[in-house]
Amino acid sequence: MRHFLILVFSFLASVAQACGADSDCMVGDRSYRISLPEVHDAPVGALIWAHGYRGNAAGVMRNGSLRRMVHGQGLALIALQGVGGTWDLPNGPRTPDSTGAFEFDYIEEVIADAQEQFGIDTGKLVASGFSAGGMLVWNLACVRPDSFAGFVPYSGTFWLEPQSNCATPATSLIHIHGDADGTVPLDGRPIGPTRQGKVSDALAMYAALGNFGPATQADTPMLRCAQSENDAEDILEFCLFEGGHSFRTEYLGYALERLKSAGKL
């Protein structure tokens, strides 16, 4: 009987702790989801992905193309979950007085939990996200540069304007954007009481923050990219694709390859 009870309690404990791509991993009253490559060496690095407006972590995990690409890079995919599908960011339409600390603290908790439960290598983390998720990534690059090996904001930038007190040293960042994006235009647009900022302002701020050198053009069949480096061998890159407010796995894959070739992953 005693042996049976031990088995029952062990089973219940494992069920309570189980989480992954199809179920939520809880950190306090918030959650995230994670998918690991089938074959990987421990510890494994991770792409931490922030969904767009009204998105969710479950939807991210249903993107088989994204999961396959990330796993093919030898990384786990961690999908963040915004409260109500949104992110609490400085100068936002509903969060004008936010410091972003609510989100930054949550992400630190996610990283700590993923390291403890799944053996994630915290020295090989990349933060990326699309649209509103890209806005979160830009703010992370400003406030938590030391927590990530690189940042890939995709079709999103700061609300209103770049922060004026970003932490140093800057790290590697690759911004991807559609040249005809009407939802998050390169030059920004008004949204309620605030506005989306200019992508050029964010890039100029980060170039100065990280002492990045002059940019050189380096186009690919998919992207038109301006690349620069600094003395610390970090990279800053701005890549445009033909089209509007859309996401393609291949473009994100290019950014991960660039971070690898620069020795960041």
N, C-alpha and C positions, 0 to 999 in steps of 0.2 A: 504493500500500500504506500509506504513511504517513498519507494522508488517511483511509483506511478505519479505521486504528487509532485516530485521533483521534475519529472518530465513535463507535466502539465504547466507548472510555473515557468519552466524554461521556454516552453513553446509560447506562452502568453507574453513573456518578456521579449522574445524575438519578434513577435507580431507587433508589439507596441513600438519597438525601435525601428521596424522595417520602413524604409522609404527609398525613393529613387526616382526613376523617370515617370512612373505611373502613380506615385503617391507622394504626398507632401512630407518634407522634412521640416519639423517645427523648430523655430528659434524664438522662444518667448511666445507671443501671440501672432507671430508672422511665420512665413514659410518660404521654402525654395524647393526646387527639384534638381536632380542630378542624374546624369547618364555617363557611365564610364566605358572606355573601350573594352571589348571582350578580352583582348590580350594586351597587357600593359605591365611595365615594371613599376614597382612601388618605390618611392612615391611618384605620383603622376601629376603633371601640371593641369591647369584648367583654363577654359574660356568662361568667364562670367558674363552672362548675357542679360541685358535689360530690355524688356519688351517695349513696344510702342504704346501710345495712348489707348486705354481700354483693353490692352492685351492681357495675357496671363501666362504663367509658367507652363501650364498644361499644354497650351497652344504651341509654345516654343518646342516642347518635347515631341509634338506631333509632326514637326518639320524634319522628315527623314533625311532630306538632303543636307540640312545643317548638321544634324547629328553625325552623319557619315563623314562629312568633311572634317569636322572637329576631331572625331575619333581617328581619322586618317592622319591627322597631324600629331597623334599620340597624346591628345589632351582629353580630359573630361569636359563635359558641357554642364555648367551650372546655370539654371534659369532662375533669375530673381522674380519676386512677386510684389508688385506695387499694391498699395492699399486702394481698393476700388479701381484697380487698373491704372492708377496715376502715380506720379512721383512728387514728393514734397521738396521743391527746389527754390532757391532764391529768385525773387522777382517774378515768380509765376503768377498767372491770372488769379488763382485762388490762394496763393501763398506769398503775398508780397513781402511779408516780414520774415520769411523763412531763412534760416542759416544753412539748411540742408542737413543738419546734424542728425535728424531723425533717420534719414536714408543712409548716411555715412556709418552711423553706429550699427544699423541693421546689417549692412554689408560686412562690416568687421565681424559681427556675430556669425554670419553665414560662413565666412572664411574659416573662422575658428572651429565651427561645427563640422565643416567638410574635412578639415584636416584631422580632427579627432575620429570621425566616423569612417572616413574613406581614404585616409592617408594622402590627402592632396598636398602636393609640393607648393608651399606658399612662396617659394622663390621663382615659380614659373606660372604666374597668373597674368592673364590678359583680360582687361575689361572692355567690353564692346556692347553696343546696343543701337537700335534703330529708332529714328524720329525722336519721340520724347525720351526713349532710352538712350539715344545719342546725347541728349541734353544732360542726362544723369552722368554719362561717361565724361563729358567735358568738365563737369563740376568735380568729379572724382579726381581727374587729372590735376585739377587745381589744388584740392585739399588733401588728397591721399596719394601723392606720386610715389612715395616709398613703399606702398603696399602692392604695387604692380610692376611687372616687367615691361608692360606696354599698354597703350590705349588705342582703341579703334572706334571712335565715334562715327556713326553712319547716319547721314541726313538729319543731324541735330546739332544745336549749338547752345550757347548760354541764352537764358532769357535776358532781354534788354541789352546787356553789355557784359564783357568779361569781368570777373572779379579782380579787384585791385591788390589783393594781398595773398596771392597764391604761394603755396609752400615750395621750397626748393630743396634739393636740385630737381629740375624738370627731368622727365624720362622720355622714352620714345613714344611718339604719337603719330598715327596715320588717320587722316580724316578722309572719308569717302562721301561723295555727294553727286546727285544728278544735276546736269547743267541746265535742265528745264524744270526743276522742282518748283511747283506752285504751292505746295503745302507748307514746306519749310524753305522759302526762297533763299538763295545765297545772300541776298541783301536784306533779308528779314522782312517782317510785316507786322502791322498792329494786330494784337489779340486782346480784346477787351481793354482793360486798363493798362496793359503793358504791351510789349512787342517781342517778337523773336529777334535775336541779335544778328549782326552781320557775321558770316563765317570768316570773312577776311579780318575782322577785328580780333576774333578768337585766335586765329593763326598768328597774327602779328604779335599779340600779347605773349603767346607761348614761344615764339621765335626769340623775342627779347628776353623772356624769363630764362630760357635755356641757353642763351648765347649761341644760337644756331647760325651757321654761316649762310652765304648766299645760296639760293635754290637753283638747281639745274633741272632741265626738263628731261624726263625719262619715261616716254610713253610706251605702252604695251598695246597689243591688239584689242584689249578691252578697256583700258583706262588711260587718261592723260594725267600724268603725275609730275609734280614739282617736288624734288627731293633735296633735303639739306641735312647736314650733320653738325655736331659740335665737338669740342675737344674731348669730351667724355665718351665719344663714339655712339651717342644716342642719335636717333634719326627723327626728323620731322618731315612729314610728307602730306601733300594735298592731292587727292586723286579725284578727277571728274569722270563721270560716265555719261553717255548720251541718253537722256531720258528724264523722267520726272521722279516722283516720290515713290521709289520702289526698291526692293531688296533682292539681291542675287547672291547666292552662296559663293559663287566664284570670286566675287570681288573681295569678300571677307577672307577667302582662302588666300588670295594674293597678299593681303596685309599680313596674315600669319606667316606666310613664306618669307616676306620681307623682314619680319621680326626675327625669324630663325636665322636668316642669312646675316643679319647684323649681330648675331650672337646673344640675343636677348632671351631665347627659349632653348 
